Amino acid sequence: MPVAQHLRHRSLNALRLPHVSFFGIGLLVCIMHSMLSASQLHADGWPQFQGLLRDNKSAETGLLASWPEAGPTLVWSFKNAGIGYSSPAIVNGRIYLTGGREGRAELFCLNAKDGNELWSLPVNKKSFDFEGNAWGAGPRAAPTVDGTMVYALVGDGQLVCATTDGELKWQINMVGDLGGSIKGVDAGEPRTYGWGFCWGPVVDGDHLICTPGSTNGEGLVVALDKANGQVVWRSKELNEEATYASPIIATIGYVKQYVVMTQFGIAAVAAENGKLLWYYERSRPYSDVVIPTPVCHDNYVYASTGDGCDMIEVSKKEDGKFAVEEVYTSRNMKNSIGGFVLHDGHVFGTSERRGWVCQDFMTGKIAWYQRANRSVGDGSLILADGHLYLYGEKTGEVSLVEASSEKWSEKGRFALPASSQNTPPSGRNWTRPVIADGMLYLRDQELLFCYRIK
């Protein structure tokens, strides 16, 4: 469907009443599903990678609309987070994080009030490493908290389930137990393991959804019984190796599904049984690693990598099957690592060689951009209370920017008070910022900083 028709389609649906609009009903279903997902997590704060609904947004309000010259108040800092890029999960006054400490990967818990460590749990005997690794041997994936349980994945594919008090309940390995494999795109990547498992598992009802990947026909996606780690189903029709992107939950055409990235495009499997529902294969496979998590809004799915961005429309036909149509492919957003966020019809994120970009979601056109040398530089972000929090991957600077499609409007900037002494040679500040309970959390390897922003 041409862009003009898409815009007309959007405008017409905006005028229809929800009770007579399929589009409106679909939106209502998505909202109900989001509410259900939130209740299933039994958590507030920031319980998993990219937040409660895995959309890079915090629901907090009443946050500072601007910062003083020195930045917001630093409440505390923690200096023993270890090597790694794992962002924290924060629930009920506790912080859950992984890091490479004492030569192994550990899951540990801090008191959010003062940053004191409450407990730690070894996840493996030796941190994942490989010859020529200049990016660091620490874990990359954020923990996922569900009720009284926390799930943590580390670079060698070891996944543990522990209580929120640090008691190990069960464990499984993505490679050794599930035959998993990561798609290699560079000659220097270790076979099967790539640069290490990086995605965050997601809880849906009684299941823990993971993407171990496969080369032997077992399937890319697996649903585990979250209580014991037993396999419930695998997506055998989607037999692809894993990427570094995390799965998301979506409802399209009244069907709950898990949307995942592959090296060749975007796909979805049924939440009920892992059956392949649809697969969008690009004309060319992604040429580099696939890291950012996609966005689903209504029946549109948006993804971006270092190759550019893709927008597709997914629809359910009368026979119950799904159809996929490309809306656009563009190089206006080339987001390789830092992620992006959808807000008020626009996508915000950092784009290679362009800087920070505000892009129209439906057309792919650029509303504005800010060069990296006039900002904190390329990096990651989070959205909260109408503002973007940008974290520069090279500078260690943090910026508060109004989330507006009109123009770049910066409301404050500051630099972290210290830099990690154990940063790997090619490492950057790649850990995503997190907001919970009026606090902004920023990690630089073994350093974790907590700022009051309310």
CORHUMO-V712440 format. One record per run of one state. SS is the DSSP state (hx for helix, st for strand, lp for the rest). FROM is the first residue (numbers start at 1). LEN is the number of residues. Records with the same first field share a line. If there is no record, write none. Layout:
# CORHUMO-V712440
SS = FROM-LEN, FROM-LEN
This chain:
# CORHUMO-V712440
lp = 1-2, 16-2, 21-1, 42-4, 47-10, 59-14, 79-4, 85-4, 92-2, 102-2, 112-5, 123-16, 140-4, 147-2, 154-4, 164-4, 174-8, 183-7, 191-3, 195-7, 205-2, 211-11, 226-5, 235-7, 243-5, 253-2, 263-2, 271-5, 282-13, 298-2, 306-2, 317-5, 331-9, 344-2, 352-3, 361-5, 371-1, 375-4, 385-2, 393-4, 403-7, 416-18, 437-2, 445-2, 453-2
hx = 3-13, 18-3, 22-20, 372-3
st = 46-1, 57-2, 73-6, 83-2, 89-3, 94-8, 104-8, 117-6, 139-1, 144-3, 149-5, 158-6, 168-6, 182-1, 190-1, 194-1, 202-3, 207-4, 222-4, 231-4, 242-1, 248-5, 255-8, 265-6, 276-6, 295-3, 300-6, 308-9, 322-9, 340-4, 346-6, 355-6, 366-5, 379-6, 387-6, 397-6, 410-6, 434-3, 439-6, 447-6
